[in-house]
Amino acid sequence: MLNQPQITLQGRLTRDPEVRTTTSGKTLATFDVATSERVKNKHTQQWEDGRSEYWKITLWGRDAEAAADNLSKGDKVLVTGGFRVQYWTDNAGVEHSRLAIDPVAEIGKIHAPKRSSKPVTHAEPPEDPWANTY
């Protein structure tokens, strides 16, 4: 796996993790994570969600069990692992492909900050929200 490309992505689970046990007794969990790019609308000059990609995530062993216990549909996660494209042909002869991360090196749930009863004031956002500020 040393030559396998690595990727880190942030997205949301599209379904609860599905846990299975292989015939050799290994536990695995699979689920999908949706990611969206941010694009600037040329007409309104506002930032919007662009094209979405759906990634199949596979976890093994204790990581699979932890995902089943702690993750659910809609959770925001950060995933790092080996990137690959899976190809297959269905029974009708149609070819398909999907993006996958397997093996996963790290996964973490991103928790939303606790809401405060105090009003929050925000500074004016920069022209490009992805621009470096340092």
Backbone as CSV, one residue per row, in Angstrom:
resi,resn,N_x,N_y,N_z,CA_x,CA_y,CA_z,C_x,C_y,C_z
1,MET,0.800,-1.194,0.000,0.000,0.000,0.000,0.850,1.268,0.000
2,LEU,2.170,1.143,-0.041,3.015,2.317,-0.008,2.801,3.218,-1.217
3,ASN,2.458,2.660,-2.363,2.288,3.452,-3.573,0.853,3.908,-3.792
4,GLN,-0.048,3.552,-2.906,-1.438,3.936,-3.068,-1.615,5.419,-2.722
5,PRO,-2.279,6.188,-3.586,-2.499,7.602,-3.277,-3.303,7.761,-1.992
6,GLN,-2.943,8.776,-1.194,-3.649,9.072,0.050,-4.490,10.325,-0.142
7,ILE,-5.625,10.383,0.554,-6.515,11.529,0.453,-7.136,11.792,1.820
8,THR,-7.414,13.059,2.091,-8.162,13.445,3.273,-9.387,14.204,2.793
9,LEU,-10.548,13.832,3.293,-11.762,14.515,2.887,-12.651,14.780,4.090
10,GLN,-13.487,15.791,3.927,-14.461,16.159,4.954,-15.833,16.100,4.306
11,GLY,-16.763,15.433,4.961,-18.104,15.331,4.406,-19.076,14.799,5.435
12,ARG,-20.256,14.433,4.972,-21.313,13.919,5.850,-21.724,12.509,5.429
13,LEU,-22.016,11.680,6.446,-22.490,10.327,6.173,-23.859,10.394,5.510
14,THR,-24.048,9.612,4.450,-25.340,9.571,3.769,-26.240,8.466,4.314
15,ARG,-25.668,7.605,5.144,-26.441,6.520,5.776,-25.677,6.027,6.998
16,ASP,-26.367,5.303,7.865,-25.711,4.717,9.030,-24.708,3.658,8.571
17,PRO,-23.612,3.469,9.320,-22.663,2.412,8.966,-23.333,1.037,8.969
18,GLU,-22.998,0.240,7.982,-23.497,-1.137,7.886,-22.369,-2.067,8.317
19,VAL,-22.586,-2.828,9.381,-21.546,-3.695,9.938,-21.810,-5.138,9.518
20,ARG,-20.747,-5.808,9.067,-20.829,-7.216,8.675,-19.611,-7.943,9.220
21,THR,-19.698,-9.265,9.239,-18.567,-10.096,9.620,-18.232,-10.992,8.440
22,THR,-16.949,-11.037,8.072,-16.538,-11.881,6.959,-16.574,-13.347,7.387
23,THR,-16.437,-14.234,6.419,-16.430,-15.669,6.726,-15.226,-16.047,7.581
24,SER,-14.157,-15.229,7.528,-12.981,-15.500,8.354,-13.091,-14.859,9.741
25,GLY,-14.230,-14.203,10.029,-14.456,-13.649,11.355,-14.037,-12.200,11.545
26,LYS,-13.607,-11.523,10.476,-13.206,-10.115,10.588,-14.448,-9.213,10.472
27,THR,-14.462,-8.162,11.284,-15.570,-7.216,11.267,-15.253,-6.070,10.317
28,LEU,-16.234,-5.686,9.499,-16.055,-4.528,8.653,-17.315,-3.686,8.656
29,ALA,-17.145,-2.385,8.476,-18.269,-1.457,8.385,-18.105,-0.657,7.107
30,THR,-19.198,-0.460,6.401,-19.174,0.366,5.194,-20.246,1.441,5.311
31,PHE,-19.946,2.597,4.744,-20.912,3.683,4.661,-20.425,4.644,3.589
32,ASP,-21.278,5.566,3.204,-20.928,6.550,2.192,-20.795,7.925,2.830
33,VAL,-19.851,8.712,2.307,-19.654,10.095,2.743,-19.818,10.978,1.505
34,ALA,-20.658,12.008,1.629,-20.861,12.974,0.548,-19.984,14.191,0.786
35,THR,-19.300,14.638,-0.256,-18.504,15.864,-0.196,-19.009,16.805,-1.281
36,SER,-18.891,18.103,-1.041,-19.299,19.100,-2.031,-18.214,20.150,-2.160
37,GLU,-17.977,20.573,-3.392,-17.045,21.663,-3.590,-17.794,22.987,-3.458
38,ARG,-17.075,24.043,-3.114,-17.666,25.375,-3.016,-17.259,26.159,-4.262
39,VAL,-18.241,26.784,-4.918,-17.986,27.565,-6.117,-18.637,28.928,-5.983
40,LYS,-18.039,29.906,-6.623,-18.584,31.254,-6.584,-19.465,31.469,-7.809
41,ASN,-20.728,31.847,-7.577,-21.672,32.120,-8.646,-21.234,33.401,-9.352
42,LYS,-20.997,33.325,-10.655,-20.488,34.476,-11.405,-21.518,35.608,-11.497
43,HIS,-22.792,35.252,-11.391,-23.835,36.270,-11.519,-24.128,36.965,-10.198
44,THR,-24.193,36.195,-9.111,-24.543,36.780,-7.812,-23.332,37.089,-6.952
45,GLN,-22.155,36.557,-7.336,-20.914,36.709,-6.569,-21.015,36.068,-5.177
46,GLN,-21.948,35.139,-4.990,-22.126,34.434,-3.722,-21.513,33.038,-3.836
47,TRP,-21.024,32.522,-2.700,-20.491,31.165,-2.650,-21.635,30.180,-2.506
48,GLU,-21.598,29.090,-3.289,-22.650,28.073,-3.289,-22.022,26.686,-3.291
49,ASP,-22.843,25.681,-2.909,-22.389,24.306,-3.036,-22.361,23.932,-4.504
50,GLY,-21.279,23.304,-4.921,-21.132,22.856,-6.303,-21.433,21.375,-6.408
51,ARG,-20.709,20.715,-7.294,-20.887,19.286,-7.556,-20.606,18.469,-6.301
52,SER,-21.408,17.451,-6.073,-21.207,16.540,-4.935,-20.567,15.251,-5.423
53,GLU,-19.726,14.681,-4.586,-19.114,13.376,-4.840,-19.486,12.462,-3.682
54,TYR,-19.647,11.183,-3.961,-20.008,10.213,-2.937,-18.910,9.172,-2.842
55,TRP,-18.383,8.978,-1.638,-17.233,8.109,-1.385,-17.663,6.920,-0.548
56,LYS,-17.272,5.722,-0.966,-17.505,4.525,-0.159,-16.353,4.409,0.830
57,ILE,-16.689,4.289,2.108,-15.696,4.172,3.164,-15.792,2.770,3.758
58,THR,-14.650,2.108,3.928,-14.619,0.776,4.535,-13.685,0.811,5.740
59,LEU,-14.209,0.391,6.887,-13.419,0.297,8.118,-13.367,-1.155,8.554
60,TRP,-12.277,-1.529,9.236,-12.066,-2.916,9.660,-11.853,-3.005,11.157
61,GLY,-12.192,-4.149,11.733,-11.889,-4.458,13.134,-12.521,-3.500,14.118
62,ARG,-11.707,-3.044,15.085,-12.203,-2.148,16.134,-12.713,-0.827,15.571
63,ASP,-12.089,-0.347,14.492,-12.559,0.885,13.863,-13.980,0.710,13.332
64,ALA,-14.270,-0.463,12.777,-15.617,-0.747,12.275,-16.627,-0.747,13.411
65,GLU,-16.262,-1.385,14.521,-17.162,-1.434,15.678,-17.380,-0.041,16.261
66,ALA,-16.316,0.761,16.336,-16.433,2.127,16.860,-17.312,2.981,15.957
67,ALA,-17.185,2.819,14.653,-18.021,3.579,13.722,-19.494,3.236,13.907
68,ALA,-19.773,1.943,14.068,-21.162,1.515,14.266,-21.747,2.105,15.549
69,ASP,-20.924,2.225,16.591,-21.392,2.742,17.883,-21.487,4.261,17.920
70,ASN,-20.667,4.958,17.115,-20.543,6.408,17.276,-20.960,7.260,16.084
71,LEU,-21.153,6.667,14.918,-21.490,7.445,13.733,-22.892,7.115,13.246
72,SER,-23.547,8.115,12.672,-24.873,7.891,12.087,-25.085,8.856,10.931
73,LYS,-26.120,8.600,10.173,-26.453,9.409,9.004,-26.463,10.889,9.377
74,GLY,-25.808,11.716,8.555,-25.770,13.153,8.768,-24.573,13.650,9.540
75,ASP,-23.844,12.752,10.225,-22.665,13.170,10.982,-21.593,13.695,10.034
76,LYS,-20.914,14.753,10.467,-19.807,15.322,9.707,-18.523,14.628,10.155
77,VAL,-17.733,14.134,9.189,-16.520,13.388,9.506,-15.345,13.878,8.669
78,LEU,-14.160,13.595,9.172,-12.907,13.828,8.473,-12.261,12.457,8.296
79,VAL,-11.966,12.076,7.058,-11.453,10.740,6.752,-10.140,10.854,5.977
80,THR,-9.135,10.087,6.385,-7.866,10.000,5.664,-7.599,8.534,5.362
81,GLY,-7.194,8.247,4.135,-6.897,6.864,3.793,-6.484,6.721,2.349
82,GLY,-6.418,5.473,1.923,-6.008,5.142,0.564,-7.137,5.370,-0.419
83,PHE,-6.846,6.147,-1.463,-7.827,6.495,-2.487,-7.778,5.499,-3.637
84,ARG,-8.947,5.096,-4.096,-8.996,4.256,-5.291,-10.360,4.389,-5.950
85,VAL,-10.444,3.968,-7.182,-11.707,3.933,-7.907,-12.081,2.478,-8.099
86,GLN,-13.314,2.126,-7.732,-13.791,0.757,-7.906,-14.629,0.699,-9.189
87,TYR,-14.408,-0.342,-10.002,-15.147,-0.528,-11.243,-15.889,-1.853,-11.179
88,TRP,-17.107,-1.888,-11.741,-17.842,-3.143,-11.838,-18.879,-3.046,-12.950
89,THR,-19.343,-4.204,-13.385,-20.392,-4.299,-14.391,-21.583,-4.985,-13.753
90,ASP,-22.765,-4.372,-13.870,-23.957,-4.966,-13.247,-24.518,-6.082,-14.128
91,ASN,-25.599,-6.708,-13.675,-26.193,-7.845,-14.395,-26.709,-7.467,-15.773
92,ALA,-27.035,-6.179,-15.972,-27.522,-5.719,-17.271,-26.381,-5.354,-18.220
93,GLY,-25.127,-5.520,-17.762,-23.977,-5.218,-18.590,-23.544,-3.759,-18.559
94,VAL,-24.137,-2.984,-17.657,-23.781,-1.562,-17.542,-22.562,-1.429,-16.635
95,GLU,-21.567,-0.675,-17.113,-20.355,-0.461,-16.326,-20.555,0.700,-15.355
96,HIS,-20.041,0.544,-14.144,-20.156,1.558,-13.097,-18.788,1.801,-12.481
97,SER,-18.654,2.952,-11.812,-17.458,3.236,-11.036,-17.848,4.075,-9.837
98,ARG,-17.037,3.999,-8.785,-17.274,4.819,-7.601,-15.952,5.095,-6.919
99,LEU,-15.915,6.203,-6.186,-14.733,6.590,-5.430,-14.757,5.866,-4.094
100,ALA,-13.599,5.407,-3.636,-13.541,4.657,-2.380,-12.289,5.016,-1.596
101,ILE,-12.422,4.913,-0.273,-11.266,5.040,0.613,-11.180,3.741,1.407
102,ASP,-10.114,2.985,1.138,-9.890,1.700,1.793,-8.432,1.321,1.541
103,PRO,-7.605,1.179,2.499,-7.920,1.214,3.928,-7.958,2.651,4.461
104,VAL,-8.716,2.817,5.537,-8.812,4.107,6.203,-7.714,4.183,7.253
105,ALA,-6.911,5.241,7.197,-5.846,5.423,8.175,-6.377,6.123,9.420
106,GLU,-7.258,7.117,9.219,-7.828,7.858,10.344,-9.236,8.304,9.997
107,ILE,-10.096,8.360,11.000,-11.427,8.923,10.831,-11.795,9.627,12.125
108,GLY,-12.430,10.748,12.000,-12.851,11.490,13.184,-14.177,12.164,12.941
109,LYS,-14.985,12.209,13.960,-16.269,12.887,13.890,-16.042,14.351,14.229
110,ILE,-16.612,15.232,13.434,-16.486,16.662,13.677,-17.720,17.107,14.452
111,HIS,-17.491,17.579,15.669,-18.594,18.002,16.520,-18.896,19.479,16.295
112,ALA,-20.178,19.795,16.238,-20.588,21.191,16.117,-20.374,21.881,17.452
113,PRO,-19.995,23.147,17.442,-19.822,23.858,18.713,-21.152,23.980,19.451
114,LYS,-21.070,24.017,20.779,-22.285,24.172,21.571,-22.875,25.542,21.322
115,ARG,-24.185,25.594,21.260,-24.866,26.862,21.023,-24.867,27.705,22.288
116,SER,-24.675,28.977,22.102,-24.667,29.906,23.212,-25.938,30.741,23.169
117,SER,-26.428,31.146,24.333,-27.609,31.992,24.371,-27.251,33.442,24.068
118,LYS,-25.948,33.755,24.075,-25.505,35.109,23.775,-25.493,35.318,22.263
119,PRO,-25.882,36.516,21.807,-25.811,36.779,20.366,-24.356,36.788,19.900
120,VAL,-24.142,36.290,18.703,-22.798,36.220,18.143,-22.691,37.237,17.021
121,THR,-21.645,38.039,17.039,-21.398,38.975,15.949,-20.246,38.436,15.124
122,HIS,-20.369,38.585,13.834,-19.365,38.057,12.919,-18.720,39.193,12.151
123,ALA,-17.438,39.074,11.911,-16.747,40.019,11.048,-17.159,39.758,9.612
124,GLU,-16.992,40.725,8.774,-17.311,40.578,7.354,-16.425,39.481,6.759
125,PRO,-17.022,38.475,6.065,-16.200,37.395,5.508,-15.307,37.918,4.387
126,PRO,-14.164,37.271,4.189,-13.271,37.701,3.108,-13.899,37.405,1.747
127,GLU,-13.364,38.000,0.721,-13.834,37.799,-0.648,-13.852,36.305,-0.986
128,ASP,-12.782,35.596,-0.668,-12.653,34.168,-0.931,-12.518,33.448,0.414
129,PRO,-13.547,32.681,0.830,-13.473,32.034,2.138,-12.369,30.992,2.253
130,TRP,-11.779,30.569,1.128,-10.730,29.556,1.175,-9.346,30.188,1.095
131,ALA,-9.292,31.525,1.011,-8.002,32.198,0.909,-7.251,32.114,2.226
132,ASN,-5.925,32.006,2.160,-5.102,31.998,3.367,-5.138,33.369,4.010
133,THR,-5.251,33.394,5.322,-5.303,34.658,6.039,-4.000,34.944,6.755
134,TYR,-2.982,34.162,6.528,-1.707,34.378,7.188,-0.637,34.724,6.203
